[in-house]
Structures are given as C-alpha cells and as structure tokens.
Amino acid sequence: MQVTQSDINTNEFWMREALNMAQLSHSDGEIPVGCVITCDNELVSYGYNQTNAGHNGTLHAEFEAFDLIMIIWNYLHSSKDSAISKLCT
C-alpha cells in the first residue's frame, strides 16, 4: 500500500485535532494528552486527560474517547429499544 500526500495531510489534520485536545487538558493543569477516534475520515469521538480533575487515574484521553462512544451508542440504541418496546406492548 502506497501512502499518498492526501493520506499524510489527513493524518496531520487529525493529529492536530488530538493536539488540540491535549491543549485542553494542559489548560486544566493536566498532563497534555489528547485522543481523536476517526472512521472513514469522520470524527467518531474524542477525549483528553482528566486524571487530576477527576481524581481518577483511569480518566486517560483514550478511555474518555471510548466512554463517549459508549454513551452515544447506548443513547441511540436505548431510544430505538424504547420505541420498539412501546410499539410491541
């Protein structure tokens, strides 16, 4: 697989977004770590380090990003499940 200039530009764009997330954590007095999760060049989720603010060593950027995915997933699916349950009762 050959890496194109477009691939490089896309990767640099998303890395800048992760750095922006890291800057948010740094502004809050945290160690500057940011995370973006993408799929097909679309932003899926993001997060930044909040271990000190949350007094929780597991509030890493990547965990926060995955937690946000789960919140969205649960919201979307609970809404559908609720609608189906109401129709079927």
MMTF fields as JSON, N, C-alpha, C and O atoms, coordinates in Angstrom:
{
  "mmtfVersion": "1.0.0",
  "mmtfProducer": "UNKNOWN",
  "numBonds": 355,
  "numAtoms": 356,
  "numGroups": 89,
  "numChains": 1,
  "numModels": 1,
  "chainsPerModel": [1],
  "groupsPerChain": [89],
  "chainIdList": ["A"],
  "bondAtomList": [4, 2, 8, 6, 12, 10, 16, 14, 20, 18, 24, 22, 28, 26, 32, 30, 36, 34, 40, 38, 44, 42, 48, 46, 52, 50, 56, 54, 60, 58, 64, 62, 68, 66, 72, 70, 76, 74, 80, 78, 84, 82, 88, 86, 92, 90, 96, 94, 100, 98, 104, 102, 108, 106, 112, 110, 116, 114, 120, 118, 124, 122, 128, 126, 132, 130, 136, 134, 140, 138, 144, 142, 148, 146, 152, 150, 156, 154, 160, 158, 164, 162, 168, 166, 172, 170, 176, 174, 180, 178, 184, 182, 188, 186, 192, 190, 196, 194, 200, 198, 204, 202, 208, 206, 212, 210, 216, 214, 220, 218, 224, 222, 228, 226, 232, 230, 236, 234, 240, 238, 244, 242, 248, 246, 252, 250, 256, 254, 260, 258, 264, 262, 268, 266, 272, 270, 276, 274, 280, 278, 284, 282, 288, 286, 292, 290, 296, 294, 300, 298, 304, 302, 308, 306, 312, 310, 316, 314, 320, 318, 324, 322, 328, 326, 332, 330, 336, 334, 340, 338, 344, 342, 348, 346, 352, 350],
  "bondOrderList": [1, 1, 1, 1, 1, 1, 1, 1, 1, 1, 1, 1, 1, 1, 1, 1, 1, 1, 1, 1, 1, 1, 1, 1, 1, 1, 1, 1, 1, 1, 1, 1, 1, 1, 1, 1, 1, 1, 1, 1, 1, 1, 1, 1, 1, 1, 1, 1, 1, 1, 1, 1, 1, 1, 1, 1, 1, 1, 1, 1, 1, 1, 1, 1, 1, 1, 1, 1, 1, 1, 1, 1, 1, 1, 1, 1, 1, 1, 1, 1, 1, 1, 1, 1, 1, 1, 1, 1],
  "groupList": [{"groupName": "MET", "atomNameList": ["N", "CA", "C", "O"], "elementList": ["N", "C", "C", "O"], "formalChargeList": [0, 0, 0, 0], "bondAtomList": [1, 0, 2, 1, 3, 2], "bondOrderList": [1, 1, 2], "singleLetterCode": "M", "chemCompType": "L-PEPTIDE LINKING"}, {"groupName": "GLN", "atomNameList": ["N", "CA", "C", "O"], "elementList": ["N", "C", "C", "O"], "formalChargeList": [0, 0, 0, 0], "bondAtomList": [1, 0, 2, 1, 3, 2], "bondOrderList": [1, 1, 2], "singleLetterCode": "Q", "chemCompType": "L-PEPTIDE LINKING"}, {"groupName": "VAL", "atomNameList": ["N", "CA", "C", "O"], "elementList": ["N", "C", "C", "O"], "formalChargeList": [0, 0, 0, 0], "bondAtomList": [1, 0, 2, 1, 3, 2], "bondOrderList": [1, 1, 2], "singleLetterCode": "V", "chemCompType": "L-PEPTIDE LINKING"}, {"groupName": "THR", "atomNameList": ["N", "CA", "C", "O"], "elementList": ["N", "C", "C", "O"], "formalChargeList": [0, 0, 0, 0], "bondAtomList": [1, 0, 2, 1, 3, 2], "bondOrderList": [1, 1, 2], "singleLetterCode": "T", "chemCompType": "L-PEPTIDE LINKING"}, {"groupName": "SER", "atomNameList": ["N", "CA", "C", "O"], "elementList": ["N", "C", "C", "O"], "formalChargeList": [0, 0, 0, 0], "bondAtomList": [1, 0, 2, 1, 3, 2], "bondOrderList": [1, 1, 2], "singleLetterCode": "S", "chemCompType": "L-PEPTIDE LINKING"}, {"groupName": "ASP", "atomNameList": ["N", "CA", "C", "O"], "elementList": ["N", "C", "C", "O"], "formalChargeList": [0, 0, 0, 0], "bondAtomList": [1, 0, 2, 1, 3, 2], "bondOrderList": [1, 1, 2], "singleLetterCode": "D", "chemCompType": "L-PEPTIDE LINKING"}, {"groupName": "ILE", "atomNameList": ["N", "CA", "C", "O"], "elementList": ["N", "C", "C", "O"], "formalChargeList": [0, 0, 0, 0], "bondAtomList": [1, 0, 2, 1, 3, 2], "bondOrderList": [1, 1, 2], "singleLetterCode": "I", "chemCompType": "L-PEPTIDE LINKING"}, {"groupName": "ASN", "atomNameList": ["N", "CA", "C", "O"], "elementList": ["N", "C", "C", "O"], "formalChargeList": [0, 0, 0, 0], "bondAtomList": [1, 0, 2, 1, 3, 2], "bondOrderList": [1, 1, 2], "singleLetterCode": "N", "chemCompType": "L-PEPTIDE LINKING"}, {"groupName": "GLU", "atomNameList": ["N", "CA", "C", "O"], "elementList": ["N", "C", "C", "O"], "formalChargeList": [0, 0, 0, 0], "bondAtomList": [1, 0, 2, 1, 3, 2], "bondOrderList": [1, 1, 2], "singleLetterCode": "E", "chemCompType": "L-PEPTIDE LINKING"}, {"groupName": "PHE", "atomNameList": ["N", "CA", "C", "O"], "elementList": ["N", "C", "C", "O"], "formalChargeList": [0, 0, 0, 0], "bondAtomList": [1, 0, 2, 1, 3, 2], "bondOrderList": [1, 1, 2], "singleLetterCode": "F", "chemCompType": "L-PEPTIDE LINKING"}, {"groupName": "TRP", "atomNameList": ["N", "CA", "C", "O"], "elementList": ["N", "C", "C", "O"], "formalChargeList": [0, 0, 0, 0], "bondAtomList": [1, 0, 2, 1, 3, 2], "bondOrderList": [1, 1, 2], "singleLetterCode": "W", "chemCompType": "L-PEPTIDE LINKING"}, {"groupName": "ARG", "atomNameList": ["N", "CA", "C", "O"], "elementList": ["N", "C", "C", "O"], "formalChargeList": [0, 0, 0, 0], "bondAtomList": [1, 0, 2, 1, 3, 2], "bondOrderList": [1, 1, 2], "singleLetterCode": "R", "chemCompType": "L-PEPTIDE LINKING"}, {"groupName": "ALA", "atomNameList": ["N", "CA", "C", "O"], "elementList": ["N", "C", "C", "O"], "formalChargeList": [0, 0, 0, 0], "bondAtomList": [1, 0, 2, 1, 3, 2], "bondOrderList": [1, 1, 2], "singleLetterCode": "A", "chemCompType": "L-PEPTIDE LINKING"}, {"groupName": "LEU", "atomNameList": ["N", "CA", "C", "O"], "elementList": ["N", "C", "C", "O"], "formalChargeList": [0, 0, 0, 0], "bondAtomList": [1, 0, 2, 1, 3, 2], "bondOrderList": [1, 1, 2], "singleLetterCode": "L", "chemCompType": "L-PEPTIDE LINKING"}, {"groupName": "HIS", "atomNameList": ["N", "CA", "C", "O"], "elementList": ["N", "C", "C", "O"], "formalChargeList": [0, 0, 0, 0], "bondAtomList": [1, 0, 2, 1, 3, 2], "bondOrderList": [1, 1, 2], "singleLetterCode": "H", "chemCompType": "L-PEPTIDE LINKING"}, {"groupName": "GLY", "atomNameList": ["N", "CA", "C", "O"], "elementList": ["N", "C", "C", "O"], "formalChargeList": [0, 0, 0, 0], "bondAtomList": [1, 0, 2, 1, 3, 2], "bondOrderList": [1, 1, 2], "singleLetterCode": "G", "chemCompType": "PEPTIDE LINKING"}, {"groupName": "PRO", "atomNameList": ["N", "CA", "C", "O"], "elementList": ["N", "C", "C", "O"], "formalChargeList": [0, 0, 0, 0], "bondAtomList": [1, 0, 2, 1, 3, 2], "bondOrderList": [1, 1, 2], "singleLetterCode": "P", "chemCompType": "L-PEPTIDE LINKING"}, {"groupName": "CYS", "atomNameList": ["N", "CA", "C", "O"], "elementList": ["N", "C", "C", "O"], "formalChargeList": [0, 0, 0, 0], "bondAtomList": [1, 0, 2, 1, 3, 2], "bondOrderList": [1, 1, 2], "singleLetterCode": "C", "chemCompType": "L-PEPTIDE LINKING"}, {"groupName": "TYR", "atomNameList": ["N", "CA", "C", "O"], "elementList": ["N", "C", "C", "O"], "formalChargeList": [0, 0, 0, 0], "bondAtomList": [1, 0, 2, 1, 3, 2], "bondOrderList": [1, 1, 2], "singleLetterCode": "Y", "chemCompType": "L-PEPTIDE LINKING"}, {"groupName": "LYS", "atomNameList": ["N", "CA", "C", "O"], "elementList": ["N", "C", "C", "O"], "formalChargeList": [0, 0, 0, 0], "bondAtomList": [1, 0, 2, 1, 3, 2], "bondOrderList": [1, 1, 2], "singleLetterCode": "K", "chemCompType": "L-PEPTIDE LINKING"}],
  "groupTypeList": [0, 1, 2, 3, 1, 4, 5, 6, 7, 3, 7, 8, 9, 10, 0, 11, 8, 12, 13, 7, 0, 12, 1, 13, 4, 14, 4, 5, 15, 8, 6, 16, 2, 15, 17, 2, 6, 3, 17, 5, 7, 8, 13, 2, 4, 18, 15, 18, 7, 1, 3, 7, 12, 15, 14, 7, 15, 3, 13, 14, 12, 8, 9, 8, 12, 9, 5, 13, 6, 0, 6, 6, 10, 7, 18, 13, 14, 4, 4, 19, 5, 4, 12, 6, 4, 19, 13, 17, 3],
  "groupIdList": [1, 2, 3, 4, 5, 6, 7, 8, 9, 10, 11, 12, 13, 14, 15, 16, 17, 18, 19, 20, 21, 22, 23, 24, 25, 26, 27, 28, 29, 30, 31, 32, 33, 34, 35, 36, 37, 38, 39, 40, 41, 42, 43, 44, 45, 46, 47, 48, 49, 50, 51, 52, 53, 54, 55, 56, 57, 58, 59, 60, 61, 62, 63, 64, 65, 66, 67, 68, 69, 70, 71, 72, 73, 74, 75, 76, 77, 78, 79, 80, 81, 82, 83, 84, 85, 86, 87, 88, 89],
  "secStructList": [7, 7, 7, 7, 2, 2, 2, 2, 2, 2, 2, 2, 2, 2, 2, 2, 2, 2, 2, 2, 2, 2, 2, 2, 2, 2, 2, 6, 6, 1, 7, 7, 7, 3, 3, 3, 3, 3, 3, 6, 6, 3, 3, 3, 3, 3, 3, 3, 7, 7, 6, 6, 6, 6, 6, 7, 6, 6, 7, 7, 2, 2, 2, 2, 2, 2, 2, 2, 2, 2, 2, 2, 2, 2, 2, 2, 2, 2, 2, 2, 2, 2, 2, 2, 2, 2, 2, 2, 7],
  "xCoordList": [0.838, 0.0, 0.883, 1.802, 0.597, 1.391, 0.711, -0.501, 1.485, 0.979, 1.046, 2.094, -0.092, -0.162, -0.032, -0.103, 0.156, 0.209, -1.124, -1.159, -2.211, -3.525, -3.621, -4.179, -3.075, -3.052, -2.269, -2.691, -1.137, -0.289, -1.024, -1.01, -1.672, -2.414, -3.554, -3.79, -4.251, -5.352, -4.835, -5.404, -3.77, -3.192, -2.721, -2.915, -2.101, -1.649, -2.834, -2.764, -3.916, -5.113, -5.628, -5.881, -5.781, -6.322, -5.344, -5.761, -4.056, -3.068, -3.15, -2.992, -3.398, -3.57, -4.789, -4.767, -5.845, -7.038, -6.735, -7.203, -5.96, -5.557, -4.705, -4.834, -3.842, -3.033, -3.906, -3.615, -4.973, -5.916, -6.577, -6.763, -6.926, -7.485, -6.456, -6.796, -5.206, -4.133, -3.991, -3.744, -4.146, -4.047, -5.149, -4.922, -6.338, -7.42, -7.032, -7.265, -6.445, -6.043, -4.925, -4.903, -4.004, -2.907, -3.453, -2.97, -4.454, -5.073, -5.725, -5.847, -6.146, -6.759, -5.731, -6.097, -4.44, -3.392, -3.068, -2.416, -3.518, -3.279, -2.044, -1.535, -1.574, -0.543, -1.205, -2.269, -0.603, -1.269, -1.318, -0.376, -2.442, -2.679, -4.078, -5.044, -4.177, -5.465, -5.657, -4.697, -6.896, -7.216, -8.367, -9.338, -8.267, -9.401, -9.535, -8.539, -10.759, -11.049, -11.827, -12.836, -11.352, -11.985, -12.332, -11.792, -13.241, -13.587, -13.94, -14.8, -13.288, -13.517, -13.407, -14.208, -12.409, -12.106, -13.216, -13.343, -14.003, -15.026, -14.69, -14.269, -14.881, -14.66, -15.736, -16.928, -15.324, -16.245, -16.312, -17.394, -15.155, -15.112, -13.798, -12.871, -13.747, -12.547, -12.486, -13.477, -11.327, -11.164, -9.834, -8.952, -9.7, -8.423, -8.223, -9.176, -6.989, -6.605, -7.311, -7.283, -7.949, -8.637, -8.371, -9.197, -7.214, -6.929, -6.877, -7.376, -6.29, -6.194, -7.54, -7.955, -8.218, -9.502, -10.532, -11.323, -10.517, -11.486, -11.021, -11.745, -9.791, -9.207, -9.355, -9.707, -9.071, -9.257, -8.177, -8.129, -7.327, -6.216, -6.609, -5.759, -7.899, -8.327, -8.928, -9.391, -8.93, -9.528, -8.53, -8.321, -7.926, -6.995, -7.781, -8.98, -7.101, -7.732, -8.443, -9.591, -7.756, -8.351, -9.543, -10.506, -9.495, -10.637, -11.83, -12.97, -11.563, -12.628, -13.279, -14.501, -12.458, -12.984, -13.861, -14.936, -13.415, -14.22, -15.477, -16.528, -15.385, -16.576, -17.621, -18.813, -17.188, -18.118, -18.795, -19.991, -18.036, -18.637, -19.729, -20.809, -19.454, -20.441, -21.672, -22.788, -21.489, -22.626, -23.512, -24.732, -22.902, -23.667, -24.348, -25.53, -23.61, -24.162, -25.374, -26.425, -25.211, -26.316, -27.514, -28.655, -27.267, -28.367, -29.115, -30.343, -28.386, -29.025, -29.794, -30.9, -29.214, -29.871, -30.982, -31.966, -30.859, -31.931, -33.15, -34.28, -32.943, -34.067, -34.83, -36.061, -34.112, -34.758, -35.437, -36.568, -34.759, -35.337, -36.602, -37.582, -36.585, -37.757, -38.918, -40.057, -38.624, -39.677, -40.258, -41.474, -39.406, -39.87, -40.672, -41.713, -40.196, -40.908, -42.3, -43.259, -42.42, -43.725, -44.661, -45.86, -44.116, -44.943, -45.395, -46.47, -44.594, -44.865, -45.648, -45.927, -46.01, -46.749, -48.18, -48.948],
  "yCoordList": [-1.178, 0.0, 1.241, 1.368, 2.127, 3.346, 4.493, 4.683, 5.233, 6.391, 7.605, 7.923, 8.275, 9.447, 10.727, 10.706, 11.823, 13.128, 13.42, 14.026, 12.99, 13.17, 12.422, 12.94, 11.2, 10.433, 11.173, 11.248, 11.712, 12.452, 13.675, 13.948, 14.424, 15.623, 15.268, 15.967, 14.18, 13.739, 13.358, 13.762, 12.59, 12.193, 13.399, 13.461, 14.358, 15.574, 16.357, 16.897, 16.421, 17.128, 16.51, 17.221, 15.179, 14.524, 14.566, 14.636, 14.525, 14.667, 16.06, 16.214, 17.08, 18.438, 18.492, 19.148, 17.798, 17.761, 17.079, 17.528, 16.008, 15.343, 16.285, 16.315, 17.045, 18.026, 19.124, 19.618, 19.513, 20.488, 19.932, 20.653, 18.662, 18.011, 18.007, 18.252, 17.73, 17.741, 19.131, 19.265, 20.153, 21.525, 21.807, 22.515, 21.256, 21.422, 20.825, 21.434, 19.642, 19.035, 19.834, 19.988, 20.338, 21.152, 22.43, 22.862, 23.033, 24.249, 23.995, 24.901, 22.745, 22.364, 21.878, 21.368, 22.036, 21.617, 20.134, 19.601, 19.475, 18.043, 17.807, 18.73, 16.576, 16.19, 16.234, 15.642, 16.92, 17.144, 15.901, 15.598, 15.199, 14.042, 14.18, 14.412, 14.034, 14.099, 12.904, 12.225, 12.649, 11.494, 11.851, 12.476, 11.464, 11.504, 10.121, 9.465, 9.693, 8.422, 8.75, 9.454, 8.237, 8.519, 7.218, 6.154, 7.337, 6.226, 6.829, 7.705, 6.369, 6.894, 8.417, 9.1, 8.927, 10.356, 11.2, 12.389, 10.586, 11.294, 11.153, 10.089, 12.23, 12.181, 11.32, 11.564, 10.328, 9.455, 9.869, 9.928, 10.155, 10.518, 11.219, 11.244, 11.781, 12.484, 12.441, 12.147, 12.734, 12.806, 13.435, 13.564, 13.823, 14.348, 13.957, 13.649, 13.975, 13.546, 14.383, 15.613, 13.697, 14.375, 13.669, 13.709, 13.024, 12.221, 13.049, 12.608, 14.23, 15.064, 15.68, 15.653, 16.231, 16.891, 15.91, 16.255, 14.694, 13.702, 12.862, 11.988, 13.133, 12.333, 10.841, 10.037, 10.502, 9.13, 8.809, 9.416, 7.873, 7.524, 6.874, 6.656, 6.556, 5.93, 6.92, 6.515, 8.191, 9.18, 9.634, 10.829, 8.659, 8.936, 9.377, 9.118, 10.04, 10.56, 9.471, 9.644, 8.347, 7.287, 6.642, 6.254, 6.52, 5.961, 6.906, 6.468, 8.189, 9.18, 9.115, 9.204, 8.96, 8.865, 7.624, 7.698, 6.489, 5.271, 5.368, 4.856, 6.016, 6.218, 7.031, 6.73, 8.056, 8.873, 8.042, 8.197, 7.163, 6.27, 5.422, 5.256, 4.893, 4.05, 4.844, 4.329, 6.076, 6.923, 7.152, 7.012, 7.502, 7.741, 6.456, 6.468, 5.345, 4.052, 3.682, 3.308, 3.792, 3.445, 4.355, 3.895, 5.637, 6.567, 6.194, 6.104, 5.976, 5.652, 4.341, 4.23, 3.359, 2.062, 2.006, 1.295, 2.719, 2.707, 3.427, 3.053, 4.453, 5.165, 4.24, 4.218, 3.471, 2.535, 1.418, 1.045, 0.884, -0.199, 0.265, -0.476, 1.482, 2.009, 2.162, 1.826, 2.671, 2.852, 1.507, 1.372, 0.52, -0.814, -1.439, -2.05, -1.292, -1.852, -1.258, -1.976, 0.034, 0.689, 0.21, 0.05, -0.021, -0.497, -1.935, -2.32, -2.721, -4.155, -4.493, -5.667, -3.509, -3.822, -3.386, -3.57],
  "zCoordList": [0.0, 0.0, 0.0, 0.809, -0.895, -1.018, -0.267, -0.372, 0.473, 1.211, 0.295, -0.266, 0.155, -0.719, 0.1, 1.329, -0.592, 0.077, 0.761, 1.832, 0.142, 0.746, 2.078, 3.046, 2.123, 3.376, 4.452, 5.606, 4.06, 5.004, 5.515, 6.715, 4.612, 5.014, 5.97, 6.955, 5.669, 6.527, 7.909, 8.923, 7.948, 9.237, 10.03, 11.244, 9.352, 10.04, 10.589, 11.692, 9.83, 10.295, 11.598, 12.57, 11.611, 12.802, 13.964, 15.12, 13.677, 14.756, 15.374, 16.585, 14.54, 15.083, 16.001, 17.042, 15.605, 16.453, 17.791, 18.837, 17.758, 19.007, 19.855, 21.079, 19.203, 19.937, 20.535, 21.625, 19.837, 20.395, 21.653, 22.634, 21.62, 22.812, 23.943, 25.1, 23.601, 24.604, 25.212, 26.41, 24.394, 24.896, 25.915, 26.896, 25.686, 26.662, 28.008, 29.053, 27.982, 29.255, 29.911, 31.133, 29.109, 29.646, 30.274, 31.32, 29.644, 30.185, 31.534, 32.357, 31.753, 33.03, 34.049, 35.108, 33.729, 34.645, 34.589, 35.488, 33.545, 33.38, 32.514, 31.878, 32.498, 31.533, 30.162, 29.98, 29.194, 27.907, 27.013, 26.28, 27.101, 26.242, 25.662, 26.389, 24.343, 23.667, 22.767, 22.404, 22.409, 21.573, 20.646, 21.073, 19.395, 18.479, 17.861, 17.553, 17.685, 17.025, 15.766, 15.811, 14.647, 13.363, 12.653, 12.955, 11.711, 10.826, 9.479, 9.393, 8.442, 7.091, 7.057, 6.419, 7.749, 7.788, 8.428, 8.136, 9.288, 10.057, 11.535, 11.988, 12.276, 13.718, 14.365, 14.177, 15.118, 15.833, 17.299, 17.884, 17.89, 19.295, 19.612, 18.803, 20.8, 21.242, 22.762, 23.43, 23.287, 24.73, 25.076, 24.227, 26.321, 26.793, 28.249, 28.965, 28.662, 30.001, 31.06, 31.015, 32.02, 33.122, 34.451, 35.362, 34.549, 35.742, 37.018, 38.053, 36.969, 38.173, 38.526, 39.685, 37.539, 37.786, 38.334, 39.212, 37.815, 38.259, 39.426, 39.902, 39.896, 40.98, 40.678, 41.542, 39.407, 38.949, 37.924, 36.854, 38.247, 37.369, 36.061, 35.198, 35.897, 34.643, 33.653, 32.587, 33.978, 33.075, 32.012, 31.798, 31.358, 30.262, 29.034, 28.924, 28.123, 26.916, 26.122, 25.712, 25.905, 25.084, 25.78, 25.117, 27.107, 27.829, 27.75, 27.592, 27.861, 27.743, 26.362, 26.241, 25.325, 23.958, 23.801, 23.206, 24.328, 24.236, 25.096, 24.71, 26.252, 27.079, 26.327, 26.403, 25.603, 24.829, 23.745, 23.499, 23.095, 22.096, 22.749, 22.182, 23.923, 24.602, 25.022, 24.955, 25.449, 25.82, 24.607, 24.688, 23.486, 22.26, 21.808, 21.465, 21.804, 21.392, 22.251, 21.732, 23.561, 24.463, 24.247, 24.278, 24.031, 23.793, 22.525, 22.53, 21.443, 20.169, 20.249, 19.719, 20.903, 20.956, 22.0, 21.797, 23.09, 24.08, 23.53, 23.845, 22.713, 22.111, 21.184, 21.207, 20.361, 19.443, 20.22, 19.909, 21.224, 22.014, 22.725, 22.798, 23.244, 23.931, 22.968, 23.295, 21.78, 20.782, 20.366, 20.23, 20.163, 19.775, 20.907, 20.666, 22.138, 23.29, 23.404, 23.684, 23.192, 23.296, 22.195, 22.422, 21.001, 19.898, 20.109, 19.649, 20.791, 20.936, 22.195, 22.436, 23.004, 24.236, 24.137, 25.081]
}
